[in-house]
């Protein structure tokens, strides 16, 4: 089996009396997008900073492309692209010069740095601002530039911290498509975001962290069989409500979007749908009220983590 692109085992880090990360263990693999999920203060950013060689763990081991971020930071940085939550930029430098300079810092030749900068400006949609100083960029535009900087040296591993923050809806779609494309080309992408609906559409796997501890595989698997609201819409609402009543499936809520019905797992959901169709109900929409990642996150937050 191919070694994981990112491997974290038993990692902890504290700041004085604050234990930011207590016990983090997970893997992320090439060709996939892994979501890093947790509430504010859960330790996600501290964990990312350790992966990015900017903090050393107090205990445990980290391997990025087989390298230790503490003892071989240079090799890790050559393999990894890092997009922080907030971009620190040279305010008087243009977008183009920022990318060219970043390329030179990664030891690309002047010619290759300029060519790569032009390519990335097109890729992240900053052509109209290519020769403007970075101080005039909006929050969303700085996020685009930050992503471009992370991609300058064609890394095989990407760490993205809140990459969609400040982006408009169209730019969020573009980001999602780009991240999936990079993974399809073989990159390992670890992305942290509070927008779980977006992560649902781009992530292949997820790591859940709370109070500095990553959830076990067993506790995550257990959430797949817990009760979960499914939203059901029908062309004839009275017929739907009558069928649900006959099946003794009482909705938790009924609104203009349909009825929310608690269901334990996909097997039970499929059975419910079949029985409604058998009763002649014309179903127009049937699916989970929240995405898989949000459901798991909420369930773990209720105490399901072990």
C-alpha positions in Angstrom: 0.0 0.0 0.0 1.3 3.5 -0.9 2.5 5.5 2.1 0.3 8.4 3.2 1.2 11.8 2.0 0.5 13.2 5.5 0.8 11.0 8.6 0.1 12.3 12.1 0.4 10.0 15.1 -0.2 11.0 18.8 0.7 14.6 18.3 0.3 17.2 21.0 1.2 20.8 21.5 0.6 23.2 24.4 1.1 26.9 25.0 1.8 27.3 28.7 -1.4 26.0 30.5 -3.3 25.8 27.3 -3.3 22.4 25.7 -4.2 23.3 22.1 -3.6 19.8 20.6 -3.8 16.8 23.0 -3.8 13.7 20.9 -4.1 14.0 17.1 -3.7 11.0 14.7 -4.8 10.8 11.1 -3.6 10.2 7.5 -4.2 12.0 4.2 -3.4 10.4 0.9 -2.3 11.4 -2.6 -5.1 12.0 -5.0 -7.7 12.9 -2.4 -9.2 15.8 -0.5 -9.3 15.4 3.3 -11.4 17.8 5.3 -10.2 19.0 8.7 -13.3 19.8 10.8 -13.8 21.1 14.3 -15.3 24.0 16.3 -13.5 27.2 17.0 -10.7 26.5 19.5 -10.5 22.8 18.7 -6.8 22.9 17.7 -7.2 22.9 13.9 -5.0 25.9 13.2 -2.3 24.7 15.7 -2.3 21.4 14.0 -1.9 23.0 10.5 0.9 25.2 11.7 2.8 22.0 12.9 2.2 20.4 9.5 3.5 23.5 7.8 6.8 23.4 9.8 5.9 26.6 11.7 5.4 24.9 15.1 7.1 21.9 16.6 5.0 19.3 18.4 5.6 18.6 22.0 5.0 14.9 21.4 4.1 12.5 18.6 5.3 12.2 15.0 4.4 14.0 11.8 5.5 12.9 8.3 4.9 15.1 5.2 5.8 13.2 2.0 7.9 11.0 4.3 9.8 13.9 5.9 9.8 15.1 9.5 8.8 18.8 9.6 11.0 19.4 12.6 14.3 17.8 11.4 13.8 18.3 7.6 11.7 21.4 7.2 13.3 22.3 3.8 12.2 19.0 2.2 8.7 19.4 3.7 8.4 23.0 2.3 9.5 21.8 -1.2 6.7 19.2 -1.2 4.0 21.3 0.4 2.0 24.4 -0.5 0.6 26.3 2.5 -2.3 28.7 2.3 -2.9 30.3 5.7 -6.2 31.7 6.9 -5.0 35.3 6.6 -2.5 36.3 3.8 0.5 38.2 4.9 1.6 40.2 1.8 4.0 42.9 0.7 1.5 45.7 0.4 3.5 47.8 -2.1 4.3 44.8 -4.3 2.1 43.9 -7.2 0.2 40.7 -7.6 2.6 39.6 -10.4 5.7 40.5 -8.5 4.4 38.7 -5.4 4.1 35.5 -7.3 7.4 36.0 -9.1 9.2 36.6 -5.8 7.6 33.6 -4.3 8.8 31.5 -7.2 12.3 32.8 -6.6 12.1 31.9 -2.9 11.3 28.4 -4.0 14.5 28.5 -6.2 12.7 28.7 -9.5 14.7 30.6 -12.2 13.7 34.1 -13.0 12.2 33.0 -16.4 10.3 30.1 -14.9 9.1 32.3 -12.0 7.6 34.9 -14.4 6.0 32.2 -16.5 4.5 30.5 -13.5 3.2 33.8 -12.2 1.4 34.5 -15.4 -0.1 31.0 -15.4 -1.3 31.3 -11.8 -2.8 34.8 -12.3 -5.0 33.3 -15.0 -5.7 30.2 -12.9 -6.9 32.2 -9.8 -8.7 34.9 -11.8 -6.6 37.9 -11.0 -5.8 39.1 -14.5 -7.4 42.6 -14.0 -5.3 43.2 -10.9 -2.1 41.5 -12.0 -0.1 44.8 -11.9 -1.9 46.4 -8.9 -0.3 46.6 -5.5 -1.6 43.9 -3.1 -2.8 46.6 -0.6 -5.8 47.3 -2.9 -7.0 43.7 -2.9 -10.3 42.7 -1.2 -10.4 39.9 1.3 -11.5 37.4 -1.4 -8.9 38.6 -3.9 -6.2 38.2 -1.3 -7.4 34.6 -0.8 -7.0 34.0 -4.5 -3.5 35.4 -4.3 -2.7 33.3 -1.3 -3.8 30.2 -3.2 -1.6 31.2 -6.1 1.4 31.5 -3.8 0.8 28.1 -2.4 0.8 26.6 -5.9 3.9 28.3 -7.3 6.3 25.4 -6.9 3.7 22.7 -8.0 3.5 21.0 -4.6 2.3 17.5 -4.2 0.7 18.3 -0.9 -1.6 21.3 -0.1 -2.6 22.7 3.3 -5.6 25.1 2.9 -6.9 27.0 6.0 -10.3 28.5 5.3 -9.6 28.9 1.6 -13.2 30.1 0.7 -13.3 32.9 3.3 -14.3 36.1 1.6 -14.9 34.5 -1.8 -18.2 35.3 -3.7 -20.4 32.3 -4.8 -18.9 32.0 -8.2 -15.4 32.1 -6.9 -16.3 29.4 -4.3 -17.4 27.1 -7.2 -14.2 27.8 -9.0 -12.2 27.0 -5.9 -14.1 23.7 -5.4 -13.5 22.7 -9.1 -9.8 23.6 -8.8 -9.2 21.7 -5.6 -10.9 18.6 -7.1 -8.8 19.0 -10.2 -5.5 19.2 -8.2 -6.5 16.1 -6.3 -7.4 14.4 -9.6 -3.8 15.2 -10.8 -2.4 13.4 -7.7 -2.1 16.0 -5.0 -3.0 15.3 -1.4 -5.1 18.2 -0.2 -5.9 18.9 3.5 -8.5 21.7 3.8 -9.9 23.3 6.9 -13.2 25.2 6.7 -16.3 26.0 8.7 -18.5 25.8 5.5 -19.3 22.1 5.8 -21.7 22.1 2.9 -18.8 23.1 0.6 -16.5 20.5 2.1 -19.2 17.9 1.5 -18.9 18.6 -2.2 -15.2 18.4 -2.4 -13.8 16.1 0.3 -13.2 12.3 0.0 -12.4 11.9 3.7 -12.6 13.9 6.9 -10.7 14.3 10.2 -12.8 15.6 13.1 -11.0 17.3 16.0 -12.4 18.7 19.2 -10.6 19.9 22.2 -7.4 18.9 20.5 -8.3 15.3 20.1 -9.2 13.6 16.8 -12.2 11.4 16.7 -11.7 7.7 16.3 -12.7 5.7 13.3 -15.2 3.7 15.4 -17.0 6.8 16.7 -17.2 8.3 13.2 -18.6 5.0 11.9 -21.2 5.0 14.7 -22.7 8.3 13.5 -23.7 6.7 10.2 -26.5 4.8 12.0 -27.8 7.5 14.3 -31.1 9.2 13.6 -30.9 11.9 11.0 -33.6 14.1 9.5 -34.3 13.5 5.8 -36.2 16.1 3.8 -39.1 14.8 1.8 -41.1 16.8 -0.8 -44.1 15.6 -2.8 -46.2 17.0 -5.6 -49.3 16.4 -3.3 -48.4 17.4 0.3 -51.7 16.0 1.8 -51.0 12.6 0.2 -47.5 12.7 1.6 -48.7 13.5 5.1 -51.3 10.8 5.0 -48.8 8.2 3.9 -46.4 9.2 6.6 -49.1 8.9 9.2 -50.1 5.5 7.9 -46.5 4.4 8.1 -46.2 5.8 11.6 -43.4 8.1 10.6 -44.1 11.4 12.2 -42.2 14.4 10.8 -40.2 16.6 13.3 -41.0 19.6 11.2 -43.2 20.6 8.2 -42.5 23.8 6.2 -42.6 25.1 2.6 -39.5 23.0 1.8 -41.3 19.7 2.8 -41.3 17.4 5.7 -38.4 16.5 7.9 -38.5 12.8 9.0 -36.0 11.1 11.3 -34.3 8.1 9.6 -31.6 5.8 10.9 -29.2 5.3 8.0 -29.4 5.0 4.3 -30.9 1.5 4.3 -33.9 2.7 6.3 -34.2 5.8 4.1 -34.3 3.6 1.0 -37.0 1.5 2.6 -39.1 4.5 3.5 -38.8 5.9 0.0 -39.9 2.6 -1.5 -43.0 2.4 0.8 -44.0 6.0 0.0 -43.8 5.2 -3.8 -45.8 2.0 -3.3 -48.5 4.1 -1.8 -48.7 6.3 -4.8 -47.0 9.4 -3.4 -45.3 11.4 -6.2 -41.9 12.3 -4.5 -40.2 15.3 -6.0 -37.2 15.5 -3.5 -35.8 13.0 -1.0 -32.5 13.4 0.8 -30.7 14.2 4.0 -31.5 17.6 5.5 -27.8 18.2 6.2 -24.7 16.9 4.5 -22.8 13.9 5.8 -20.0 16.0 7.3 -22.3 18.3 9.1 -24.3 15.3 10.4 -21.2 13.6 11.7 -19.8 16.8 13.2 -23.1 17.5 15.1 -23.4 14.0 16.3 -19.8 13.9 17.6 -20.4 17.3 19.3 -23.3 15.7 21.2 -20.8 13.3 22.8 -20.4 10.6 20.2 -16.6 10.9 20.1 -14.6 8.1 21.7 
